[in-house]
Amino acid sequence: MTIDEQDEAILRLVRERGEVKRQRAALERELRTAGKSLYDIGAALKNASGGRIRNGIDDVLSKLHSVPAICDLRRVATMLEELKVVEVRLAQLNRIASEMGMD
């Protein structure tokens, strides 16, 4: 492999690692947002039990109406599957970078 080919391979690796890290960060942000909303809904449902159910219904309904679309559990599962693939790819890229003496 020539020096130019090595430089090109390193550049491709750096770019791909950067993109994979951006994908991971975006997925993690979306999952945190979904988690917070689902946690808030769960807490409202938990607090709406017993004799307080009438007072809690409006709170739960309010939270349900304002929940982001990413809280759909199928979407959450899809994002988790994507994150799993991204983590595997990032580990591969980190291993390659280490073998190339980059890290």
Jmol script that loads the backbone (N, CA, C; Angstrom):
load data "model"
ATOM      1  N   MET A   1       0.849  -1.167   0.000  1.00  0.00           N
ATOM      2  CA  MET A   1       0.000   0.000   0.000  1.00  0.00           C
ATOM      3  C   MET A   1       0.903   1.240   0.000  1.00  0.00           C
ATOM      4  N   THR A   2       0.627   2.155  -0.919  1.00  0.00           N
ATOM      5  CA  THR A   2       1.424   3.376  -1.006  1.00  0.00           C
ATOM      6  C   THR A   2       1.043   4.340   0.126  1.00  0.00           C
ATOM      7  N   ILE A   3       1.845   5.352   0.296  1.00  0.00           N
ATOM      8  CA  ILE A   3       1.577   6.376   1.323  1.00  0.00           C
ATOM      9  C   ILE A   3       0.245   7.060   1.032  1.00  0.00           C
ATOM     10  N   ASP A   4       0.008   7.372  -0.250  1.00  0.00           N
ATOM     11  CA  ASP A   4      -1.261   8.019  -0.621  1.00  0.00           C
ATOM     12  C   ASP A   4      -2.449   7.117  -0.302  1.00  0.00           C
ATOM     13  N   GLU A   5      -2.314   5.833  -0.569  1.00  0.00           N
ATOM     14  CA  GLU A   5      -3.396   4.889  -0.271  1.00  0.00           C
ATOM     15  C   GLU A   5      -3.615   4.785   1.241  1.00  0.00           C
ATOM     16  N   GLN A   6      -2.534   4.789   1.991  1.00  0.00           N
ATOM     17  CA  GLN A   6      -2.654   4.758   3.454  1.00  0.00           C
ATOM     18  C   GLN A   6      -3.350   6.014   3.974  1.00  0.00           C
ATOM     19  N   ASP A   7      -2.937   7.161   3.443  1.00  0.00           N
ATOM     20  CA  ASP A   7      -3.557   8.425   3.853  1.00  0.00           C
ATOM     21  C   ASP A   7      -5.047   8.427   3.523  1.00  0.00           C
ATOM     22  N   GLU A   8      -5.389   7.916   2.352  1.00  0.00           N
ATOM     23  CA  GLU A   8      -6.787   7.852   1.935  1.00  0.00           C
ATOM     24  C   GLU A   8      -7.582   6.905   2.844  1.00  0.00           C
ATOM     25  N   ALA A   9      -6.988   5.781   3.200  1.00  0.00           N
ATOM     26  CA  ALA A   9      -7.650   4.821   4.088  1.00  0.00           C
ATOM     27  C   ALA A   9      -7.868   5.433   5.471  1.00  0.00           C
ATOM     28  N   ILE A  10      -6.882   6.156   5.957  1.00  0.00           N
ATOM     29  CA  ILE A  10      -7.007   6.818   7.270  1.00  0.00           C
ATOM     30  C   ILE A  10      -8.102   7.879   7.217  1.00  0.00           C
ATOM     31  N   LEU A  11      -8.120   8.647   6.158  1.00  0.00           N
ATOM     32  CA  LEU A  11      -9.136   9.685   6.006  1.00  0.00           C
ATOM     33  C   LEU A  11     -10.541   9.080   5.963  1.00  0.00           C
ATOM     34  N   ARG A  12     -10.704   7.982   5.219  1.00  0.00           N
ATOM     35  CA  ARG A  12     -12.006   7.301   5.162  1.00  0.00           C
ATOM     36  C   ARG A  12     -12.417   6.812   6.544  1.00  0.00           C
ATOM     37  N   LEU A  13     -11.458   6.253   7.263  1.00  0.00           N
ATOM     38  CA  LEU A  13     -11.727   5.742   8.604  1.00  0.00           C
ATOM     39  C   LEU A  13     -12.148   6.872   9.547  1.00  0.00           C
ATOM     40  N   VAL A  14     -11.431   7.978   9.500  1.00  0.00           N
ATOM     41  CA  VAL A  14     -11.751   9.119  10.356  1.00  0.00           C
ATOM     42  C   VAL A  14     -13.150   9.644  10.030  1.00  0.00           C
ATOM     43  N   ARG A  15     -13.457   9.757   8.758  1.00  0.00           N
ATOM     44  CA  ARG A  15     -14.789  10.243   8.351  1.00  0.00           C
ATOM     45  C   ARG A  15     -15.889   9.287   8.799  1.00  0.00           C
ATOM     46  N   GLU A  16     -15.690   8.006   8.568  1.00  0.00           N
ATOM     47  CA  GLU A  16     -16.721   7.041   8.941  1.00  0.00           C
ATOM     48  C   GLU A  16     -16.905   7.001  10.454  1.00  0.00           C
ATOM     49  N   ARG A  17     -15.821   7.030  11.191  1.00  0.00           N
ATOM     50  CA  ARG A  17     -15.939   7.036  12.658  1.00  0.00           C
ATOM     51  C   ARG A  17     -16.690   8.269  13.133  1.00  0.00           C
ATOM     52  N   GLY A  18     -16.409   9.393  12.528  1.00  0.00           N
ATOM     53  CA  GLY A  18     -17.118  10.629  12.891  1.00  0.00           C
ATOM     54  C   GLY A  18     -18.609  10.513  12.614  1.00  0.00           C
ATOM     55  N   GLU A  19     -18.946   9.961  11.465  1.00  0.00           N
ATOM     56  CA  GLU A  19     -20.359   9.795  11.104  1.00  0.00           C
ATOM     57  C   GLU A  19     -21.050   8.806  12.041  1.00  0.00           C
ATOM     58  N   VAL A  20     -20.396   7.715  12.355  1.00  0.00           N
ATOM     59  CA  VAL A  20     -20.978   6.712  13.251  1.00  0.00           C
ATOM     60  C   VAL A  20     -21.169   7.308  14.651  1.00  0.00           C
ATOM     61  N   LYS A  21     -20.222   8.113  15.103  1.00  0.00           N
ATOM     62  CA  LYS A  21     -20.358   8.768  16.407  1.00  0.00           C
ATOM     63  C   LYS A  21     -21.524   9.749  16.404  1.00  0.00           C
ATOM     64  N   ARG A  22     -21.726  10.455  15.289  1.00  0.00           N
ATOM     65  CA  ARG A  22     -22.864  11.371  15.177  1.00  0.00           C
ATOM     66  C   ARG A  22     -24.183  10.592  15.202  1.00  0.00           C
ATOM     67  N   GLN A  23     -24.215   9.458  14.499  1.00  0.00           N
ATOM     68  CA  GLN A  23     -25.420   8.621  14.514  1.00  0.00           C
ATOM     69  C   GLN A  23     -25.719   8.146  15.930  1.00  0.00           C
ATOM     70  N   ARG A  24     -24.682   7.696  16.627  1.00  0.00           N
ATOM     71  CA  ARG A  24     -24.866   7.219  18.001  1.00  0.00           C
ATOM     72  C   ARG A  24     -25.403   8.333  18.890  1.00  0.00           C
ATOM     73  N   ALA A  25     -24.820   9.517  18.784  1.00  0.00           N
ATOM     74  CA  ALA A  25     -25.256  10.638  19.616  1.00  0.00           C
ATOM     75  C   ALA A  25     -26.712  11.008  19.327  1.00  0.00           C
ATOM     76  N   ALA A  26     -27.096  11.001  18.055  1.00  0.00           N
ATOM     77  CA  ALA A  26     -28.483  11.335  17.696  1.00  0.00           C
ATOM     78  C   ALA A  26     -29.452  10.295  18.255  1.00  0.00           C
ATOM     79  N   LEU A  27     -29.112   9.025  18.124  1.00  0.00           N
ATOM     80  CA  LEU A  27     -29.972   7.968  18.663  1.00  0.00           C
ATOM     81  C   LEU A  27     -30.075   8.066  20.180  1.00  0.00           C
ATOM     82  N   GLU A  28     -28.953   8.315  20.834  1.00  0.00           N
ATOM     83  CA  GLU A  28     -28.965   8.434  22.290  1.00  0.00           C
ATOM     84  C   GLU A  28     -29.824   9.620  22.739  1.00  0.00           C
ATOM     85  N   ARG A  29     -29.748  10.746  22.008  1.00  0.00           N
ATOM     86  CA  ARG A  29     -30.577  11.914  22.338  1.00  0.00           C
ATOM     87  C   ARG A  29     -32.058  11.572  22.212  1.00  0.00           C
ATOM     88  N   GLU A  30     -32.429  10.924  21.107  1.00  0.00           N
ATOM     89  CA  GLU A  30     -33.825  10.556  20.899  1.00  0.00           C
ATOM     90  C   GLU A  30     -34.307   9.579  21.964  1.00  0.00           C
ATOM     91  N   LEU A  31     -33.468   8.621  22.309  1.00  0.00           N
ATOM     92  CA  LEU A  31     -33.854   7.636  23.322  1.00  0.00           C
ATOM     93  C   LEU A  31     -33.992   8.286  24.697  1.00  0.00           C
ATOM     94  N   ARG A  32     -33.118   9.237  25.026  1.00  0.00           N
ATOM     95  CA  ARG A  32     -33.252   9.956  26.300  1.00  0.00           C
ATOM     96  C   ARG A  32     -34.551  10.756  26.332  1.00  0.00           C
ATOM     97  N   THR A  33     -34.892  11.403  25.222  1.00  0.00           N
ATOM     98  CA  THR A  33     -36.141  12.163  25.144  1.00  0.00           C
ATOM     99  C   THR A  33     -37.336  11.237  25.329  1.00  0.00           C
ATOM    100  N   ALA A  34     -37.315  10.106  24.623  1.00  0.00           N
ATOM    101  CA  ALA A  34     -38.403   9.136  24.765  1.00  0.00           C
ATOM    102  C   ALA A  34     -38.460   8.608  26.193  1.00  0.00           C
ATOM    103  N   GLY A  35     -37.318   8.307  26.767  1.00  0.00           N
ATOM    104  CA  GLY A  35     -37.265   7.787  28.129  1.00  0.00           C
ATOM    105  C   GLY A  35     -37.836   8.760  29.136  1.00  0.00           C
ATOM    106  N   LYS A  36     -37.500  10.045  28.993  1.00  0.00           N
ATOM    107  CA  LYS A  36     -38.019  11.051  29.920  1.00  0.00           C
ATOM    108  C   LYS A  36     -39.539  11.134  29.801  1.00  0.00           C
ATOM    109  N   SER A  37     -40.048  11.175  28.585  1.00  0.00           N
ATOM    110  CA  SER A  37     -41.495  11.260  28.391  1.00  0.00           C
ATOM    111  C   SER A  37     -42.201  10.021  28.944  1.00  0.00           C
ATOM    112  N   LEU A  38     -41.657   8.851  28.646  1.00  0.00           N
ATOM    113  CA  LEU A  38     -42.265   7.619  29.148  1.00  0.00           C
ATOM    114  C   LEU A  38     -42.194   7.552  30.673  1.00  0.00           C
ATOM    115  N   TYR A  39     -41.106   8.028  31.245  1.00  0.00           N
ATOM    116  CA  TYR A  39     -40.968   8.070  32.705  1.00  0.00           C
ATOM    117  C   TYR A  39     -42.030   8.992  33.306  1.00  0.00           C
ATOM    118  N   ASP A  40     -42.207  10.178  32.692  1.00  0.00           N
ATOM    119  CA  ASP A  40     -43.210  11.126  33.184  1.00  0.00           C
ATOM    120  C   ASP A  40     -44.618  10.541  33.105  1.00  0.00           C
ATOM    121  N   ILE A  41     -44.905   9.844  32.008  1.00  0.00           N
ATOM    122  CA  ILE A  41     -46.222   9.215  31.857  1.00  0.00           C
ATOM    123  C   ILE A  41     -46.401   8.119  32.905  1.00  0.00           C
ATOM    124  N   GLY A  42     -45.363   7.313  33.093  1.00  0.00           N
ATOM    125  CA  GLY A  42     -45.425   6.257  34.102  1.00  0.00           C
ATOM    126  C   GLY A  42     -45.650   6.810  35.495  1.00  0.00           C
ATOM    127  N   ALA A  43     -44.954   7.894  35.824  1.00  0.00           N
ATOM    128  CA  ALA A  43     -45.122   8.513  37.141  1.00  0.00           C
ATOM    129  C   ALA A  43     -46.528   9.070  37.295  1.00  0.00           C
ATOM    130  N   ALA A  44     -47.055   9.692  36.254  1.00  0.00           N
ATOM    131  CA  ALA A  44     -48.418  10.229  36.321  1.00  0.00           C
ATOM    132  C   ALA A  44     -49.434   9.103  36.493  1.00  0.00           C
ATOM    133  N   LEU A  45     -49.234   8.003  35.786  1.00  0.00           N
ATOM    134  CA  LEU A  45     -50.143   6.859  35.944  1.00  0.00           C
ATOM    135  C   LEU A  45     -50.044   6.268  37.347  1.00  0.00           C
ATOM    136  N   LYS A  46     -48.842   6.174  37.852  1.00  0.00           N
ATOM    137  CA  LYS A  46     -48.639   5.638  39.198  1.00  0.00           C
ATOM    138  C   LYS A  46     -49.326   6.515  40.240  1.00  0.00           C
ATOM    139  N   ASN A  47     -49.233   7.820  40.075  1.00  0.00           N
ATOM    140  CA  ASN A  47     -49.836   8.755  41.016  1.00  0.00           C
ATOM    141  C   ASN A  47     -51.345   8.887  40.838  1.00  0.00           C
ATOM    142  N   ALA A  48     -51.866   8.376  39.742  1.00  0.00           N
ATOM    143  CA  ALA A  48     -53.304   8.495  39.465  1.00  0.00           C
ATOM    144  C   ALA A  48     -54.078   7.297  39.991  1.00  0.00           C
ATOM    145  N   SER A  49     -53.503   6.546  40.908  1.00  0.00           N
ATOM    146  CA  SER A  49     -54.177   5.354  41.410  1.00  0.00           C
ATOM    147  C   SER A  49     -55.000   5.665  42.657  1.00  0.00           C
ATOM    148  N   GLY A  50     -55.841   4.745  43.005  1.00  0.00           N
ATOM    149  CA  GLY A  50     -56.634   4.876  44.221  1.00  0.00           C
ATOM    150  C   GLY A  50     -57.670   5.971  44.109  1.00  0.00           C
ATOM    151  N   GLY A  51     -57.915   6.654  45.221  1.00  0.00           N
ATOM    152  CA  GLY A  51     -58.934   7.696  45.267  1.00  0.00           C
ATOM    153  C   GLY A  51     -58.557   8.946  44.505  1.00  0.00           C
ATOM    154  N   ARG A  52     -57.299   9.051  44.115  1.00  0.00           N
ATOM    155  CA  ARG A  52     -56.843  10.250  43.405  1.00  0.00           C
ATOM    156  C   ARG A  52     -56.976  10.122  41.892  1.00  0.00           C
ATOM    157  N   ILE A  53     -57.573   9.042  41.422  1.00  0.00           N
ATOM    158  CA  ILE A  53     -57.619   8.799  39.978  1.00  0.00           C
ATOM    159  C   ILE A  53     -58.308   9.937  39.218  1.00  0.00           C
ATOM    160  N   ARG A  54     -59.368  10.485  39.779  1.00  0.00           N
ATOM    161  CA  ARG A  54     -60.079  11.564  39.065  1.00  0.00           C
ATOM    162  C   ARG A  54     -59.192  12.780  38.864  1.00  0.00           C
ATOM    163  N   ASN A  55     -58.429  13.121  39.877  1.00  0.00           N
ATOM    164  CA  ASN A  55     -57.543  14.286  39.762  1.00  0.00           C
ATOM    165  C   ASN A  55     -56.371  13.995  38.830  1.00  0.00           C
ATOM    166  N   GLY A  56     -55.960  12.743  38.754  1.00  0.00           N
ATOM    167  CA  GLY A  56     -54.796  12.399  37.949  1.00  0.00           C
ATOM    168  C   GLY A  56     -55.087  12.170  36.483  1.00  0.00           C
ATOM    169  N   ILE A  57     -56.335  11.936  36.146  1.00  0.00           N
ATOM    170  CA  ILE A  57     -56.678  11.642  34.744  1.00  0.00           C
ATOM    171  C   ILE A  57     -56.267  12.790  33.835  1.00  0.00           C
ATOM    172  N   ASP A  58     -56.597  14.013  34.221  1.00  0.00           N
ATOM    173  CA  ASP A  58     -56.247  15.162  33.380  1.00  0.00           C
ATOM    174  C   ASP A  58     -54.740  15.287  33.211  1.00  0.00           C
ATOM    175  N   ASP A  59     -54.004  15.005  34.276  1.00  0.00           N
ATOM    176  CA  ASP A  59     -52.536  15.064  34.204  1.00  0.00           C
ATOM    177  C   ASP A  59     -52.005  14.018  33.230  1.00  0.00           C
ATOM    178  N   VAL A  60     -52.510  12.795  33.340  1.00  0.00           N
ATOM    179  CA  VAL A  60     -52.064  11.718  32.445  1.00  0.00           C
ATOM    180  C   VAL A  60     -52.445  12.040  31.005  1.00  0.00           C
ATOM    181  N   LEU A  61     -53.679  12.473  30.799  1.00  0.00           N
ATOM    182  CA  LEU A  61     -54.119  12.808  29.432  1.00  0.00           C
ATOM    183  C   LEU A  61     -53.280  13.941  28.854  1.00  0.00           C
ATOM    184  N   SER A  62     -52.968  14.922  29.661  1.00  0.00           N
ATOM    185  CA  SER A  62     -52.133  16.037  29.202  1.00  0.00           C
ATOM    186  C   SER A  62     -50.775  15.529  28.736  1.00  0.00           C
ATOM    187  N   LYS A  63     -50.169  14.653  29.533  1.00  0.00           N
ATOM    188  CA  LYS A  63     -48.856  14.096  29.175  1.00  0.00           C
ATOM    189  C   LYS A  63     -48.956  13.225  27.917  1.00  0.00           C
ATOM    190  N   LEU A  64     -50.031  12.452  27.801  1.00  0.00           N
ATOM    191  CA  LEU A  64     -50.199  11.590  26.623  1.00  0.00           C
ATOM    192  C   LEU A  64     -50.390  12.407  25.350  1.00  0.00           C
ATOM    193  N   HIS A  65     -51.102  13.523  25.452  1.00  0.00           N
ATOM    194  CA  HIS A  65     -51.329  14.362  24.272  1.00  0.00           C
ATOM    195  C   HIS A  65     -50.067  15.086  23.816  1.00  0.00           C
ATOM    196  N   SER A  66     -49.129  15.283  24.733  1.00  0.00           N
ATOM    197  CA  SER A  66     -47.919  16.025  24.369  1.00  0.00           C
ATOM    198  C   SER A  66     -46.710  15.119  24.147  1.00  0.00           C
ATOM    199  N   VAL A  67     -46.930  13.815  24.167  1.00  0.00           N
ATOM    200  CA  VAL A  67     -45.806  12.887  24.024  1.00  0.00           C
ATOM    201  C   VAL A  67     -45.234  12.958  22.600  1.00  0.00           C
ATOM    202  N   PRO A  68     -43.913  12.977  22.472  1.00  0.00           N
ATOM    203  CA  PRO A  68     -43.318  13.000  21.124  1.00  0.00           C
ATOM    204  C   PRO A  68     -43.572  11.677  20.388  1.00  0.00           C
ATOM    205  N   ALA A  69     -43.554  11.744  19.086  1.00  0.00           N
ATOM    206  CA  ALA A  69     -43.799  10.556  18.253  1.00  0.00           C
ATOM    207  C   ALA A  69     -42.767   9.460  18.517  1.00  0.00           C
ATOM    208  N   ILE A  70     -41.581   9.838  18.957  1.00  0.00           N
ATOM    209  CA  ILE A  70     -40.544   8.828  19.188  1.00  0.00           C
ATOM    210  C   ILE A  70     -40.850   7.936  20.377  1.00  0.00           C
ATOM    211  N   CYS A  71     -41.904   8.244  21.126  1.00  0.00           N
ATOM    212  CA  CYS A  71     -42.273   7.415  22.280  1.00  0.00           C
ATOM    213  C   CYS A  71     -43.060   6.176  21.874  1.00  0.00           C
ATOM    214  N   ASP A  72     -43.418   6.086  20.614  1.00  0.00           N
ATOM    215  CA  ASP A  72     -44.066   4.862  20.136  1.00  0.00           C
ATOM    216  C   ASP A  72     -43.104   3.707  20.423  1.00  0.00           C
ATOM    217  N   LEU A  73     -43.579   2.693  21.109  1.00  0.00           N
ATOM    218  CA  LEU A  73     -42.679   1.628  21.545  1.00  0.00           C
ATOM    219  C   LEU A  73     -42.029   0.880  20.384  1.00  0.00           C
ATOM    220  N   ARG A  74     -42.710   0.795  19.255  1.00  0.00           N
ATOM    221  CA  ARG A  74     -42.075   0.187  18.072  1.00  0.00           C
ATOM    222  C   ARG A  74     -40.910   1.051  17.600  1.00  0.00           C
ATOM    223  N   ARG A  75     -41.087   2.362  17.667  1.00  0.00           N
ATOM    224  CA  ARG A  75     -40.010   3.283  17.275  1.00  0.00           C
ATOM    225  C   ARG A  75     -38.839   3.173  18.260  1.00  0.00           C
ATOM    226  N   VAL A  76     -39.144   3.068  19.547  1.00  0.00           N
ATOM    227  CA  VAL A  76     -38.085   2.913  20.552  1.00  0.00           C
ATOM    228  C   VAL A  76     -37.302   1.630  20.282  1.00  0.00           C
ATOM    229  N   ALA A  77     -38.021   0.534  19.992  1.00  0.00           N
ATOM    230  CA  ALA A  77     -37.352  -0.737  19.700  1.00  0.00           C
ATOM    231  C   ALA A  77     -36.472  -0.611  18.457  1.00  0.00           C
ATOM    232  N   THR A  78     -36.975   0.069  17.441  1.00  0.00           N
ATOM    233  CA  THR A  78     -36.196   0.277  16.216  1.00  0.00           C
ATOM    234  C   THR A  78     -34.931   1.085  16.507  1.00  0.00           C
ATOM    235  N   MET A  79     -35.067   2.137  17.305  1.00  0.00           N
ATOM    236  CA  MET A  79     -33.901   2.955  17.639  1.00  0.00           C
ATOM    237  C   MET A  79     -32.881   2.150  18.440  1.00  0.00           C
ATOM    238  N   LEU A  80     -33.348   1.294  19.339  1.00  0.00           N
ATOM    239  CA  LEU A  80     -32.427   0.457  20.102  1.00  0.00           C
ATOM    240  C   LEU A  80     -31.695  -0.534  19.200  1.00  0.00           C
ATOM    241  N   GLU A  81     -32.412  -1.108  18.230  1.00  0.00           N
ATOM    242  CA  GLU A  81     -31.769  -2.016  17.267  1.00  0.00           C
ATOM    243  C   GLU A  81     -30.726  -1.257  16.447  1.00  0.00           C
ATOM    244  N   GLU A  82     -31.066  -0.045  16.013  1.00  0.00           N
ATOM    245  CA  GLU A  82     -30.119   0.779  15.261  1.00  0.00           C
ATOM    246  C   GLU A  82     -28.892   1.090  16.121  1.00  0.00           C
ATOM    247  N   LEU A  83     -29.124   1.419  17.386  1.00  0.00           N
ATOM    248  CA  LEU A  83     -28.020   1.742  18.281  1.00  0.00           C
ATOM    249  C   LEU A  83     -27.101   0.539  18.468  1.00  0.00           C
ATOM    250  N   LYS A  84     -27.685  -0.644  18.539  1.00  0.00           N
ATOM    251  CA  LYS A  84     -26.878  -1.861  18.673  1.00  0.00           C
ATOM    252  C   LYS A  84     -25.959  -2.028  17.462  1.00  0.00           C
ATOM    253  N   VAL A  85     -26.484  -1.825  16.270  1.00  0.00           N
ATOM    254  CA  VAL A  85     -25.691  -1.936  15.041  1.00  0.00           C
ATOM    255  C   VAL A  85     -24.602  -0.856  15.020  1.00  0.00           C
ATOM    256  N   VAL A  86     -24.958   0.357  15.392  1.00  0.00           N
ATOM    257  CA  VAL A  86     -24.001   1.465  15.414  1.00  0.00           C
ATOM    258  C   VAL A  86     -22.868   1.179  16.398  1.00  0.00           C
ATOM    259  N   GLU A  87     -23.207   0.653  17.580  1.00  0.00           N
ATOM    260  CA  GLU A  87     -22.182   0.342  18.585  1.00  0.00           C
ATOM    261  C   GLU A  87     -21.217  -0.732  18.079  1.00  0.00           C
ATOM    262  N   VAL A  88     -21.736  -1.743  17.393  1.00  0.00           N
ATOM    263  CA  VAL A  88     -20.881  -2.799  16.834  1.00  0.00           C
ATOM    264  C   VAL A  88     -19.943  -2.204  15.787  1.00  0.00           C
ATOM    265  N   ARG A  89     -20.508  -1.360  14.904  1.00  0.00           N
ATOM    266  CA  ARG A  89     -19.672  -0.754  13.857  1.00  0.00           C
ATOM    267  C   ARG A  89     -18.614   0.161  14.463  1.00  0.00           C
ATOM    268  N   LEU A  90     -18.987   0.937  15.475  1.00  0.00           N
ATOM    269  CA  LEU A  90     -18.016   1.822  16.101  1.00  0.00           C
ATOM    270  C   LEU A  90     -16.897   1.024  16.767  1.00  0.00           C
ATOM    271  N   ALA A  91     -17.225  -0.081  17.391  1.00  0.00           N
ATOM    272  CA  ALA A  91     -16.200  -0.933  18.007  1.00  0.00           C
ATOM    273  C   ALA A  91     -15.248  -1.464  16.939  1.00  0.00           C
ATOM    274  N   GLN A  92     -15.796  -1.846  15.785  1.00  0.00           N
ATOM    275  CA  GLN A  92     -14.954  -2.325  14.683  1.00  0.00           C
ATOM    276  C   GLN A  92     -14.014  -1.216  14.209  1.00  0.00           C
ATOM    277  N   LEU A  93     -14.575  -0.028  14.012  1.00  0.00           N
ATOM    278  CA  LEU A  93     -13.766   1.096  13.535  1.00  0.00           C
ATOM    279  C   LEU A  93     -12.700   1.480  14.555  1.00  0.00           C
ATOM    280  N   ASN A  94     -13.044   1.430  15.830  1.00  0.00           N
ATOM    281  CA  ASN A  94     -12.059   1.737  16.873  1.00  0.00           C
ATOM    282  C   ASN A  94     -10.937   0.706  16.890  1.00  0.00           C
ATOM    283  N   ARG A  95     -11.296  -0.563  16.677  1.00  0.00           N
ATOM    284  CA  ARG A  95     -10.276  -1.614  16.620  1.00  0.00           C
ATOM    285  C   ARG A  95      -9.335  -1.388  15.441  1.00  0.00           C
ATOM    286  N   ILE A  96      -9.912  -1.071  14.282  1.00  0.00           N
ATOM    287  CA  ILE A  96      -9.101  -0.806  13.082  1.00  0.00           C
ATOM    288  C   ILE A  96      -8.192   0.398  13.317  1.00  0.00           C
ATOM    289  N   ALA A  97      -8.748   1.458  13.911  1.00  0.00           N
ATOM    290  CA  ALA A  97      -7.952   2.658  14.187  1.00  0.00           C
ATOM    291  C   ALA A  97      -6.798   2.320  15.134  1.00  0.00           C
ATOM    292  N   SER A  98      -7.071   1.514  16.111  1.00  0.00           N
ATOM    293  CA  SER A  98      -6.023   1.110  17.058  1.00  0.00           C
ATOM    294  C   SER A  98      -4.934   0.304  16.353  1.00  0.00           C
ATOM    295  N   GLU A  99      -5.353  -0.599  15.475  1.00  0.00           N
ATOM    296  CA  GLU A  99      -4.382  -1.399  14.718  1.00  0.00           C
ATOM    297  C   GLU A  99      -3.531  -0.523  13.799  1.00  0.00           C
ATOM    298  N   MET A 100      -4.113   0.594  13.347  1.00  0.00           N
ATOM    299  CA  MET A 100      -3.376   1.499  12.482  1.00  0.00           C
ATOM    300  C   MET A 100      -2.531   2.495  13.285  1.00  0.00           C
ATOM    301  N   GLY A 101      -2.604   2.368  14.613  1.00  0.00           N
ATOM    302  CA  GLY A 101      -1.833   3.253  15.469  1.00  0.00           C
ATOM    303  C   GLY A 101      -2.429   4.623  15.633  1.00  0.00           C
ATOM    304  N   MET A 102      -3.734   4.753  15.395  1.00  0.00           N
ATOM    305  CA  MET A 102      -4.385   6.063  15.480  1.00  0.00           C
ATOM    306  C   MET A 102      -4.841   6.404  16.883  1.00  0.00           C
ATOM    307  N   ASP A 103      -5.052   5.417  17.714  1.00  0.00           N
ATOM    308  CA  ASP A 103      -5.532   5.686  19.074  1.00  0.00           C
ATOM    309  C   ASP A 103      -4.549   5.215  20.099  1.00  0.00           C
TER     310      ASP A 103
END
end "model"
wireframe off; spacefill off
backbone 0.3
color backbone group
